[in-house]
């Protein structure tokens, strides 16, 4: 990393509350659920499991790696001289790069949750955000440990992710931290973790780690939906338009996720040299390397935004923009604001353990 510490200027007011009344029953329930669902990175995960990175990658169905293999067959491709060894190593580097962004994103989520603790004006929300801060610390820890002990050197934070999180930490409005982290980034995380869980079939440590993390993340989205639904009901049209523009900036306006150039640098090839061949290969094959992930992301995001009332605000401004982009097909997908119980891997594992103990 270029630097060990980065200073971020936060312009939000810290709010100390004298009102300790528990007035929001759904947040109380969610807080109690969060406390009961805490898991230990030390005792609930078996770190003695041996991980073979080459086998792990070989068992994955990676659209990006598939397109890259096709790109290597095109005339003039800088990958034409590659053997299976290089493609296997590239798959490992792609995988490390993905987990590295998870790790950095979880630290950003930890800091954003801590900011919510300081800035939200409701005691029930402060209580829950405190549990989320602990969740995100644990997530950061387990991804960092998996990378360092099982795979090797991590990658730096992508400029796209850095820009997203820095803007949330610098913004003076407390609800923007909610909207950006709880609704946008947590929806993105659920899609990414779910996509990786589907493709990672043979590695038990990572599968259990991802299941536990997703259990926490689904509650975090529910937290955002509950809080913002109430708050946005009190805002005027101009303020709601700002939130709609924020969502457009984070979904449609030139915020495409780029392949981490450092991956290619480690492989001795520049991204600029190989990218045209990857684009051509994707076009010829009809494979969209990020297609499944993108659908998963919008299937989480759009129904949650609908529950916030932001689709219909200002005469349906966001509905029109997202409709033009074809995103309204996801409007009535299951929203994680209410179905987080289905993600609860911790309760499932404890029930199985209790059942085994009873049988014993």
N, C-alpha and C positions, 0 to 999 in steps of 0.2 A: 504494500500500500504506500502511496506517496506521502501520507501523513498519518500519524496515529490518532490525532484528535482534530475534529473540525468544529468550529464555533458557529452556532446558528443564532441569529437575533430573533427573539420571540417578542412580539408587540402586544400580546394579549394581557388583560388584567387578571390577576389572581383574586379569587373570591372566597373569603372566609364566611361561613354561614352560621347564624345563630338559631336558625329554625331547624330543629332536629326531628320534626314530625314526619312519620313515614306515610306519605299521602298517595303514593303511586303504587297500587297493589301489584301491577304486572311487573314493575321493576323490582319490587320486593321478592316476588316469586323467582324472577330471573337471577337475582343476587343469591338467594338461597340455593338455587340450582347450581350456580357457579361454585359456591363453596363446597357443595357435596361432590362436585365432579373434578376436583383437583387431583392431578396424578403426579407421580414422582419420576423424574428423568433417571433416577438412580435405581429404584426398586421395581418400577413397572416396565422397564426396557432391558433386554438382555444384551449388553454390550460385548459379551464374549463371543457372539455370533461372528463367524468369519465371513467377510464380504469379498467376493471375487469381482472386481470391476468389469473385466472383460465378459464374464458370464452374465453379469447383471445387464450390460448393454446389449448383448446378443439376444437376451430374452425379451427385450423391449421392442415394441412396434413403433419405431420413431419415424414419422412422416418426413421430418427434416433430414435425417440421415438417408432415408430412401431417395429423396430428391437429390441429395448430394452425390450419391452413387450414380444416379442417372446423369448428373452434370459432368461426372468424370469420363463419360463415354462420348461426349460431344466433341467434334473436331476443334482442336486448338485449346482445349481445357487444360488449365495448369494442374488438374488432378489426374490427367491421363496416365501418368507414370505411377500412380499410387497402387499399392498392393492391399490385400485385405488387412494387413497389419496397420496401415495408416488409417483406414476407415474405422477399424475397431478403436484405435486411439482417439480419433475424432469424436466418436460416439461417447467415449469416456469424458472428453473435454466438454462436449455439449452438456453432459449430465452434471459435471462439476459446476459449470457456469450457471445452470438452472438452480441447483441447490445453493449456490453462492448468493443468487438474487433473493431466494427465500430467506436466507440468513440475514442479509442486510435489510430486507423488507420487514422482518420480524423485529429487528432493533428499532426501525422507524416506527413500527406499530407500538412498541413499548413506550417510546418517547411521546407519541401522540396520545396514547391512553393516559400517560402521566399528565400531559397538558390538559386533557379533559377533566381529570381529577381536580386540577387547580382552577379551571375556568368555568365549568358548568354551574349554573345557579340553583341546582336541586340536590338535596342531600342524598336521595335514593340513587341518583345518577353518579354522584361522587363515590358512593359505596361500590356500585357495580364496576365503575371504571378502575377502581383499585384492584379488583379481582382480575380484570383484564390485563392490567399492567403486569401482574404476576404471571398470567398465562403467557404473555408475549416474551417475558424474560426467559421463561422455560423453553419456548419455541426457539428463541435465538440460541440458547445454550445447546439444545439437542442438534440443531442443524450444524452449528459450529463444531460440535464434537464428532458428528458423523463425517463431516468433511475431513477434519484433521486426522481422525483415527482410521477411517475406512477408505478414503479416496485420495487425499493429498491436498495440495495448495489451492486455496480459494481464489476466486476472481474478484476484481473490484466491483463496486456498485455501478450499475448501468446508468448513463446520464438520464434516461427516461424515468427510471424509478427514483433516482436522486431528485430530479426536478419535481416529481409528484410530492414526495414526502417533505422536501424542504419548504414547498409552498404552504403545506398544511401547518408546519411548525412555526412559520413566520407570520401567518395570517392572524389578525387581531380578533376575528369573529369566532366564537367558540363552536358554533354549529358547523363551520366549514371543516373543522377537524373531524367532526362526526361524519359529515357527508362524504368527505374524501377518503377517510380511513374505513369507517364502519360500513359504508354502502358501496363505494367504488373499489377500494383496494382489497377489502375482505372478500367481496364477491369475486374479484380477480383471483385471490388466493384459493378460494374454494374450487374454482374452475381448474386452476393449475394443479392443485393437490389431487383433485379427483381424476384429472387426466393422467397424472403420473401414477396414481394408485391403480388405474385400469391397466396401464402398460407395464407396471413393475409387478410381475407375477411370481417371481421366485425368490425374493429377498425378504425374509420374515421380519428383520429388524426395521427396515425402512417401511414396510407395509404397516406395522403396528404404530410406528412413529407418526406416519401420515394420518392414520385413522384417529389417533388421539388429538393431533393438531386440528384436524377438521372438526372434531367435536367441539373444541373451544371456539373456533372461528365462526361456526354457525350461531352460537350464542352471541358472539360479538355483533354479528349482523342484526340479530333480533333486538339487541340493545339499541342499535342505531335507529331501527325502524320505530321502536316504541317511543323513543325520546323525540326524534325529529317530527314524527306524525303530530305530536302535541304542539311542538314549537312552531311548525310551519303553518298551523291553523291560525296563528296570531299575527303572521306577517302580511304586509301589504304587497300589492302587485309588483312594485319596483324591486323590493327585496327578494321576492320569489323569482323574478326575472334574473337577478344576479345568480341565484342558485341553479337555475336552468342553464344559464350560460356556462357556469362551472362544469356542469355535467356534459355539455356539448364539447367543451375544451378537453375533457378527459375521455371522450369516446370517439369523436368524429374529426376533430380539427388538427390534422397533421401531427398526431401523437403516436404514430405507428411505432411498434416495438421493433428495434433493429437487432440483427444477430450481433452478439458480443464480438467486436473485432479482435479482442485479445485471444479468443479461441484460435482464430486463424493465424495470428502471430506465433502462438506456441507451436502450431503445425508447420510453420515456415512458409505460409502463403498469406498474401494480403487479401482482405475482404474485397477491396476494389477490383482485384484481379479475378476473383472467383464468382462474385455476385451476379454478373450478367449471365453466366452459365447456369447458375442455380435458378434464376428467374426464367430462363429459356426452358430448362428441364421441367420446372413446375408447370409452365404453360403447355408444354407438349404432353405431359403425363396427366394433367388435370388434378394433380395433388397439391392441395393447399397446406403447407407445413404447419400453419397456425389455425387452420379451419376449425378443427374439433375444439381446440381451446377457446377460440373466439365465441363459438356457439355456446359453450358452457358458461363463459363469462356473462354474456348477455341474457342467458336463461336465468341467471341469478340476479343480475342488476335490474333489468327492466321491470319485473313484477314488484320488486322492493321499492323502486322509484314511484311506481303507480300507487302503492299504499301511502306514500308520502304526500300525494296530491300534486306532485310536480309535473305529471303528464298533462293534467287538465288546466293548470294555472295559466293565467294570461291567455285565455281563449284557446287553450290547447297548443301553445307555442312549441313545447318540447315534443308533444305527440306528433305534430306536423313534421318536425325535423327528423325525429327518429323513424317516423313512418316512411319518409322519403328514402331513408337509408335501409329500409327493410327490417327494422328491429322490432316492430310491433308484433311479429309472429310469436315473440317470447312473452307478451304481456301477461298471459294467464298461466305461465309456468309456475311450478310450486315455489313460493317465496320463502326464503330462509328466515323471514321474520316470524314465521309461525311453525315451521316444520323442523326446528332444530333438534327436537327429540329423536328424529330418525337418524341423526348423525351421532348419537350418544354412544360412542364405542366404549367409554369408561364404564357406564352403567351396564352395558352388554357383557363386558368382560367380568365385571364383579358378580353379575347374576350367574354367569357360567361357573365362576369359581365357587360361589355359594352352593350351586347345584351339585358340583363335584364333591364338595365337602359333605353335603347331606347324604349323597349316595355312599361316600366312604364310611 
